[in-house]
Amino acid sequence: MAYIKIFPIKVTDKKALDYITNPDKTDEKLLVSSFGCSPETADLEFAMTREQTKKNGMDKGDNLAFHLIQSFKPGEVDAETAHRLGQQFADEVLKGKYEYVISTHVDKNHIHNHIIFNAASFVDHHKYVSNKRSYHKICRISNHICHENGLATSMPTGEKGKSYKENMEYHRGTSWKAKLRVAVDKAIWTSINYEEFLQKMQLAGYEVRHGKHLSFRAPEQKNFTYIKSLGNYYSEENVRIRLAKNRNKVKTPRHLSREARLYINISTYVTTGNREGFERWAKLNNLKEAARTFNYLSENNLLNYEDFQQHVSDIEASVKAADQRIAQINSELSTQKVIQKHCDSYRLCRKVIEDCKSDKNPKAYRTKHQAEYQLHDSLKKELLDLGVTKIPSSNKVQKLIENLESEQATTVREKQELQKKQKTLDIIQQNFTALLDAPEINSDLLPAKRKPVSVTRDK
């Protein structure tokens, strides 16, 4: 179980960084790691990134950094595991956009991680926004990581639970909220603007009340129900967003005749009324699906069952390969963005150092720009650790990043196409199994041929 706290740093991040990297608390700094910066010069690198943000006109707010604390129950995890989980947590929360330093403290009976990350992104220079929504998102990520690693999850996620009464009504099918959700979804799906949405709700029999919050009341319902009480997805803001998406939808006809669909197992259906008519329709439908199935197998030269199984395995292997490539590209992208950031900072520091040659008082100049000198040496070491021995040009690094992003988008599209094929093959396989077990389709299901009618002219 991991408890999460986050608060801003507004005055000095140097003291906070010194505190979390204290050797007495971090096993002589063995439990200290960082991303996009060096723990020793993190405050200087944070400041340089914020300066770039200010130059880009995106310096909003007075937060210098944020301090995130992740605490575990006593005896729940060891120090190395806690540190690994903390790094995974920081990577998922910050998505490779913010420099951070993480340390695991072992000086108390409960192991806990301290993560200090820059308030400004070195990728797009946006400031991090910390509010209730972002906190709940952080908690969801923490709960997910804890669940994956067999730890308890207890942090709030902002999702309101059902009361006992509401839960019972939901399962009985008598919940006003459950019915309202269905009505709202249906109205949104068939509307393109807010006014049409409200009109559809009125046509569905709901009374609309406009106040501080939009609310509806069904016929025979005693009280109005606030739409925001249905969940975040149904807030008035999200309803408008969903309606805006409807306006941008381009409806293209789907050629269902070329798609493989599931074979209908008649015995699993319980029908009322015309059972004989239903069976006739289902068998004729299955005849068509059988034709589609065999057409697909024939077109893809998969008439041999072993070939089909091999094709399924090949598609699965291709999906896994695409996943691995996407992960590899993401890692390379993250590394290249860090290299780009380090190179830009290194050039700025290098310029400051070179200007020392033309200064009248070099000693005073070095004292004044001591931070740049220190950062220059730190950045040089970090670039060497990343395998960069010669500083590349900005255009070269940017071009490499653009190529990686293009390859990433292409690989994602390829994976999506492969997943569609996987779904089709799964349906084909189910149909094939169903066809083997299906009773023979009688010829009396086929439409009878009409007898020729002889026409005689009256004399």
N, C-alpha and C positions, 0 to 999 in steps of 0.2 A: 504494500500500500504506500503510495507516494503522495505526500501533502505538498501543495504548490502555493507559493507566495510570489508576488511580483510588485516591485515599487520602483519609482523613477529616481535617478540620481541627478540632482540639479546644480550642485555646488562644485564638487570635485570628484572625478572618477579615479584619480590617482590613489587616494587613501583607500577607497573601496577595493581597488585591485590589489593594493599591498596587503590588505586584510585577508582577502580570500586566498592569496598565494603564500601566506605565512608558512614557512617550513615546519614549524611546530604542529601545525594543524593538518598538513598535507603529506605527512611521511617524507619530510625533506624534499618537498616539491615533486615527488614521484607521481603524485596524483593531480598534476596540473597539466592541462592541455589547452590548445587554442585553435582557432580557425581564422584565417585571413590576417593574422597578426602574430607578433611574438609576445609572450606574457611579460617580458621585461620592458618592452616599449609600447605596450598596448594603448596606454593613455595618449602617447604622441600620435600613434596611428589613428586612433579614434578622432583626435582633434583635427588631423589633416583631412580625414574623410568629411568631417563636419564643415571644414573650411571650403571644400569642393562643393558641398551641398549648398552652402551660403552663396557661392559664386553662381550656382545654377538657379538661384532665386527660389529654392525650395526649403529654406530653413524656417520651419514653422515650430513654434513652441520653444521652451527653454530647457528641455530635457537633454542632458548630455549623454546619458546611457540608462540602461535598465538593469536592475538586479533581480535575478530569478533564483528562488531557492526551492530545491526539490529534496524533501526529507522522507526517509524510510523508517519503518518501525524497527525498534531494537531487535537485532538478530535476524532480520528478514533477508538481508543481502550482505555479501562481503564488500570490501572497499573496491576491488577491481570490477566487480559486477555493477556496483552503483555508478562507478565512473563511466563504464561502457554504456549503461542505460541513460546516463546524463548526456553523453555525447549524441546518442541517437535521438534523444528528446530535443536537444538544442538544434540539431540538424533539421528535424522535421518541423520545428516551430519557425525557425529563421530561414529555412530553404536556401541556404548558401548566399544570402544577400547582406548579412550583417556580420561584422567581425565580433568574435566573442572569446572570452577566456573562461574556462571551466575548471573548477577545483573540487576535490572531494575531501571533506573534513572528517577526520576520524578521532578527534579529540574529545568527543562526547559519546554517551552510550548509544546514541542513534546516529547512524551514518547519514550525511546529507551533502548534496551538491550545491555549490554556488556558481551561478552563471551570470557573468556581466557582459552584456552586449551593447554595441554602439547604438545610439538612437537614430543614426543616419545610415542608410544603405550605401555601400560602396559600388553597387551595381547600377541602380537607377536613381540614387540620391534622394529617395523618399524617406521621410521620417516615419519611425514606427509609431503606430497608433495603439495606445493601451486604453482599453475600456472594458466594460462588462462583457461585450460580445467577444473581444479578443481573448479575454481571460477564460471564458467558457470554452473557446476553441483550444486554448492551451491545455485545459483540463481534459478535454476529450482526447487529445493526443497522448497525454500522460496516462489516462485510463487504458487506452488502446495498447500502449507499450507494456503497461503492467499486466494486462490480460494476456498478451502474447508470451510473457515470461513467467506466467503462473502466479502473479502477485494479485492481491485484492485491489479492487477499484472502488473509490469512494468519493472522488472529487465531483463537485457539481458541474453539470454540463449545460445548464440553462433550459433544459427541457422539463416542462411541467408534467408531473405524474398525474394519473387519474385517481380520483377519490374512490372509496369502496363502492359508493352508490353509483357513480358514473361508470365504473368498471363493470358492475353487474348489469346495468342498463345496456352497455355496449355489447356484452355477450348475448343478451336477450334480444337485441335488435331494436330496443325501445329508446336508445339514447338520442336526445335532440341534437347533441353536438355531432354525433356520428352521421346522422341524416343531413345536418347542415353542411358538413364537409363534402359529402357526395354532391349535394345541390350546388355548392360553390364551385367545385371542380368542373361539374357539367356546364355551369353557366360561363365559367372562364374559357373552357375549351371551345365554346360556340360563339364567343364574343371577341371583338377586336378593340373595344374601348370601354372605358369605365361606365359610361352612361348605358351602353348596351348591356353590360354585365348586370347593372342594377335592374334594368328592365326585365332581363331574363329571370332574375331572382323573384321579381314580383309576379311574373307569369307562372313561376313554379309554386306560387301560393304564399310566398314569404312577405311579411310586412317589413318594410325598411325604415330604420330610424337613423337620422343623421344627427350626431351630437359630437362630443369630443372624440368618441370612437364610433365607428360604424357598427351597427348591430341589426340582427334579424330576429323575427319571431314567426314561427310556423303556425298554421291553423291549429287551434286547440292548445297551443303552448301558452303557459301562464306568463312567463317573463321573457324579455328579450335576451338574446345571446350575443355577447360581444364577439366580433369576428376574430379579434386578436387572441381570445381565449382558446381558439382552436389550435394554436401553435404558431411558431415563427413563420412557417411556410404560408400561413393564411393571414398574416398581418396585412393591413391596408396597403402598405408600401410594396410588399411582395406580390400582392394581387395586381397592382398596377404594372409591376415589372413583368409578370406572367402575361398580362394582356398586351404589353408592348412587344413581347416575343411573338405573340400570335400574329401581330401585324407584319412581322418580318418573315413569317413562314412562307415558303414557296411550295405550294402543293403540287407534287408531281405524281402522275398516275402510276400505280404499281401494277406490274404485269403478273398477276397472281398465277396465271396459267403456267408460268415458267418456274414457279417456286415449288420446292418440295415441302409438303405439309404432312402432318401426322395422320397416319391411318387410323380410322375410327374403329375401336373395339366395341362392337354393338352390345356385347354382353355386360359391359360395365355401365351402360346407360339405363336409367330407370325412367321410362316415359309413361305419360298418361295419354289417354285418348287413342289416337290412331297408331297403335303399335306396329301394325302391318305396314302402314305407309312410311313410318319412320325407318323400319328395317329396309324397305325397298330403296328409300333415298340413300341410306347409309351405305348399302352395298354398291349402288351405282357410283356413289362418291368414292368409295374405296377402289373401285375399278379404275377410276380416273387417276387416283393417287398412285395406284400400282403402275399405271402407264407412265406417269411422271417419274416415278422412282427408277423404272427400267430405262427410260430415256436418258436420265442423268447418268446412270451407270454405263450406258452404251456410249454416250457422248464423251465420257471421260475414260473410256476403255477400262472399266473396272468390273467386267462381267465375271471375273474369277474372284472368289471370296478372299483368297489369300492376297490377291492384288489390292482388294478393297481395304483389308486390314493394314496392309503395308502403307497404303495411301493415308489412312487415318493416322498411323504412327508418324509418317513424314510430316503431316500438317502439325501434329502436336510438337514434334521436334522443332519445326520452323517457328512456332509460337514461342517456345522456350528460348530459341536462339534470338528472336526479336526482343524478348524481355531482357535477355542478357546484354544485347547490344544497346538497348535504351539505357540500361543502368550504367553501362560503360561510357556512353556519350554524356550522360548526366555528370558522371564523375570527371570526365575530361573537361566539360564545360565549366564546372565549378573550379577546377584547377586553373584553367586559362583565365577565368575572370579574376582569380586571386593574383595570378601573374600580371595581368593587365593593371590591376590596382597597385601592386608593388612597383611595377616599372614606372608608372606615372608618378608615384611618390618619390621614387629613387631619382628621377630626373629633376624634380623640384629641389630635392636636397642637394643633388650634384651641382645645380646652378648656384645655390647659396654658397657652397664650398668654393666653387670657381671664382665667385665674386670677391672672395677673400683676398685674392692675388692683387686686385686693384684697389683694395682699401688702404687708407693711410696708416691705420693702426690695426694690424692683423690680430694682435693678441686680444684687444678689446672686442674685435669683430667675432673671434672664436668664442669668447665668453658669452657674448650676446646671443650667438646662434648655436649654443652648445646642444640644444635639443635636436637641431637638424643634423649636426655631426653624429650624434648618437644614433639617430634614426637611420642615417645613411649606412652606417656599419651594420645595423640590425637588418635592414632591408637587403643588403648585399648577401648576408648570411642566409636569409630566408629564400632568396632567389636561387642561391647555390643548392640549398636543400631540395628545391623544386626542379633541379636539373638545368637551371638557366645560368650559363657561364658568360654569355654575351647578351647585352640588353637589346631585345628586338624593337623594331619601330612600332609605333602605336598602330599604324595602318596594318602591319603584318599580323599583330595579335587580334585586332578587330576583325580582319578577314577570316582568320582561323575560327574565331567565335561564331561568325555568321555562317561559315561552312558547317560547323558542328550543329548549329541550330537548324539549318536546312536539312541536314542528314537526320536529325532527331525527328523533325516533322514527317519526313518521308518514311522513316522506320515505324513511327506510330501509325501512319496510314496503312502501311503494309501489314502491321499486326492486326489492325481492325479488319482488314480484308480476310486475313487468315482465320480470325475468330468467326467471321461470317461463314466461311467454308466449314469450319469445325461444327457450327450449329447445323448447317445443312447435312453434313455427313452423319451427325448424331440422329437427325430425323430419318435419314435414309436407312440407317442401321436399325432403328426402331421399326420402321415400315417393313424392312426385309424380314425381321423376326416375326412381325405380326402376320405377314403374308404366308409364311411357312405354316403358321398355326391356324390360319383362317379357313373356314369351310369353303368348299368349291362354290363358285358363283354360278347359279343356275341360268340356263339360257332364257328362262321365262322372265328374267329381269330386264332383258333387252326389249326394246319396243318392237311390237309385232309388225310384220310387213303388211301393208295394206293390199287387199286384193284388187286387181284391176276392175274397174267398173265399166261395163259396156253400155254405151248410149245408143238407143235406137230412135230413129225419127218416125213419128207417127205419120202414117199415110193419110 
